[in-house]
């Protein structure tokens, strides 16, 4: 009995220390009626929103109210995986405080050329395993662009000229057959 009491108290103490150190403080949150995970990651200093349950949603949720409620001076990492989104419309991510955006494992075929126009702080964009056919968008602040397992068939020589901060590009496992010169 005494040993069980000590173990329970030690576990409670470890959890309390872990949360008080500010490593991760998790909570459930809702966005457009969907329950998601929200937490602050003090290592990256980003507030994370993760909505990765399969759903029947075909449109991106309205982020404005959610971001405003959390504070527009807070930086965000946003993950919407395993949805059925088929496009990213113009100005869908018109927020200057999104740093990391992961829209992997969707059905995205088209990304509007102005989808990330207001995302002036977006440094990482992950679009793994979608159905993207061509790149028409640009995000000048992007340092990392992950597009593996899409349906890209060609690359134009000037395709990434407007990605002025790009350091890493992943086009692995696409169907690229041609590189079109300027």
C-alpha positions as CSV (number, residue, x, y, z in Angstrom):
1,X,0.0,0.0,0.0
2,X,2.7,2.4,1.0
3,X,4.7,1.8,-2.2
4,X,1.6,2.4,-4.4
5,X,1.0,5.7,-2.6
6,X,4.6,6.7,-3.2
7,X,4.5,5.8,-6.9
8,X,1.2,7.7,-7.4
9,X,2.6,10.8,-5.8
10,X,5.8,10.6,-7.8
11,X,3.8,10.3,-11.0
12,X,1.7,13.3,-10.0
13,X,4.8,15.3,-9.2
14,X,6.5,14.4,-12.5
15,X,3.4,15.5,-14.5
16,X,3.1,18.7,-12.4
17,X,6.8,19.5,-13.0
18,X,6.5,18.7,-16.7
19,X,3.5,21.1,-17.1
20,X,5.0,23.8,-15.0
21,X,8.2,23.8,-17.0
22,X,6.0,24.9,-19.9
23,X,7.0,22.2,-22.3
24,X,3.5,21.3,-23.3
25,X,0.1,22.4,-21.9
26,X,-2.6,20.6,-23.9
27,X,-6.3,21.2,-24.3
28,X,-9.2,20.3,-26.5
29,X,-10.4,23.1,-28.7
30,X,-13.1,23.4,-31.4
31,X,-12.9,25.0,-34.8
32,X,-16.0,25.0,-37.0
33,X,-17.5,22.3,-34.8
34,X,-14.6,19.9,-35.0
35,X,-12.7,18.9,-31.9
36,X,-8.9,19.4,-32.2
37,X,-5.8,19.4,-30.1
38,X,-4.4,22.7,-29.0
39,X,-1.2,23.2,-27.0
40,X,1.6,25.6,-26.6
41,X,5.1,24.3,-27.4
42,X,7.6,26.4,-25.5
43,X,10.5,24.8,-27.4
44,X,9.3,26.2,-30.7
45,X,7.3,29.1,-29.1
46,X,4.4,28.2,-31.2
47,X,0.8,27.6,-30.3
48,X,-0.2,24.4,-32.2
49,X,-3.6,23.6,-33.6
50,X,-3.9,19.9,-34.8
51,X,-7.0,18.7,-36.5
52,X,-6.0,15.3,-37.9
53,X,-9.1,13.2,-37.5
54,X,-10.8,12.0,-40.7
55,X,-13.9,14.0,-41.4
56,X,-16.3,14.7,-44.2
57,X,-15.4,18.3,-44.4
58,X,-14.6,19.5,-47.9
59,X,-13.8,23.1,-47.1
60,X,-11.1,24.6,-45.0
61,X,-12.4,25.9,-41.6
62,X,-12.6,29.7,-41.0
63,X,-9.5,30.4,-38.9
64,X,-10.0,34.1,-38.2
65,X,-12.2,33.7,-35.1
66,X,-9.9,31.0,-33.7
67,X,-6.7,32.9,-34.2
68,X,-8.3,36.1,-32.8
69,X,-9.5,34.3,-29.7
70,X,-5.9,33.0,-29.1
71,X,-4.3,36.4,-29.7
72,X,-3.0,37.8,-33.0
73,X,0.4,38.3,-31.5
74,X,0.8,34.6,-30.9
75,X,2.5,32.5,-33.6
76,X,0.9,29.3,-34.8
77,X,1.6,25.8,-36.2
78,X,-1.5,24.5,-37.9
79,X,-2.1,20.9,-39.0
80,X,-5.2,19.8,-41.0
81,X,-4.5,16.2,-42.1
82,X,-6.8,13.4,-43.3
83,X,-9.6,15.8,-44.5
84,X,-11.2,15.8,-47.9
85,X,-10.1,19.3,-48.9
86,X,-9.7,19.4,-52.7
87,X,-8.5,23.0,-53.0
88,X,-6.9,25.8,-51.2
89,X,-8.7,29.0,-52.3
90,X,-7.4,32.5,-52.5
91,X,-6.5,34.1,-49.2
92,X,-7.3,30.9,-47.3
93,X,-4.3,31.5,-45.1
94,X,-4.2,35.3,-45.1
95,X,-2.7,35.4,-41.6
96,X,0.7,36.8,-40.8
97,X,1.1,34.7,-37.6
98,X,1.1,31.2,-39.2
99,X,4.6,29.9,-39.1
100,X,4.1,26.2,-39.9
101,X,1.2,24.8,-42.0
102,X,0.7,21.1,-42.7
103,X,-2.1,20.1,-45.0
104,X,-0.9,16.5,-45.7
105,X,-3.0,13.5,-46.6
106,X,-5.9,15.4,-48.1
107,X,-7.2,15.4,-51.7
108,X,-5.9,18.8,-52.7
109,X,-5.6,19.1,-56.4
110,X,-5.4,22.9,-56.7
111,X,-3.7,25.6,-54.7
112,X,-4.8,29.1,-55.7
113,X,-1.9,31.3,-56.7
114,X,-2.9,33.8,-53.9
115,X,-3.7,31.2,-51.2
116,X,-0.7,32.2,-49.0
117,X,-0.5,35.9,-50.0
118,X,-1.0,37.3,-46.5
119,X,1.0,34.5,-44.8
120,X,4.1,36.7,-44.5
121,X,5.7,34.6,-41.7
122,X,5.0,31.2,-43.2
123,X,8.3,29.3,-43.1
124,X,7.2,25.7,-43.5
125,X,4.5,24.3,-45.8
126,X,3.9,20.6,-45.9
127,X,1.6,19.3,-48.6
128,X,2.5,15.6,-48.5
129,X,0.3,13.0,-50.2
130,X,-2.2,15.2,-52.0
131,X,-3.1,15.3,-55.7
132,X,-1.4,18.6,-56.7
133,X,-0.8,18.8,-60.4
134,X,1.1,22.1,-60.6
135,X,2.6,24.8,-58.5
136,X,1.0,28.2,-59.2
137,X,1.4,29.8,-55.8
138,X,4.4,31.5,-54.1
139,X,5.2,32.3,-50.5
140,X,8.3,34.5,-50.2
141,X,9.0,33.6,-46.6
142,X,9.0,29.8,-47.1
143,X,12.2,28.1,-46.1
144,X,10.8,24.5,-46.4
145,X,8.3,23.3,-49.0
146,X,7.4,19.6,-48.8
147,X,5.4,18.2,-51.8
148,X,6.2,14.5,-51.9
149,X,3.7,12.0,-53.1
150,X,1.6,14.4,-55.3
151,X,0.9,14.3,-59.0
152,X,3.3,16.9,-60.3
153,X,4.2,16.1,-63.9
154,X,6.4,18.9,-65.0
155,X,8.7,21.6,-63.5
156,X,9.1,25.0,-65.1
157,X,12.6,26.4,-64.8
158,X,11.2,29.6,-63.1
159,X,8.7,27.7,-61.0
160,X,10.4,28.6,-57.7
161,X,11.8,32.0,-58.6
162,X,9.3,33.7,-56.2
163,X,10.3,31.5,-53.3
164,X,13.1,33.8,-52.3
165,X,13.8,32.2,-48.9
166,X,13.5,28.6,-49.9
167,X,16.2,26.4,-48.4
168,X,14.7,22.9,-48.8
169,X,12.4,21.5,-51.4
170,X,11.0,18.0,-51.5
171,X,9.4,16.8,-54.7
172,X,10.0,13.1,-54.1
173,X,7.7,10.5,-55.6
174,X,5.9,12.7,-58.0
175,X,5.4,12.0,-61.7
176,X,7.8,14.7,-63.1
177,X,8.7,13.8,-66.7
178,X,9.8,17.2,-68.0
179,X,11.6,20.3,-67.0
180,X,10.3,23.2,-69.1
181,X,12.9,25.9,-69.8
182,X,12.1,29.6,-69.4
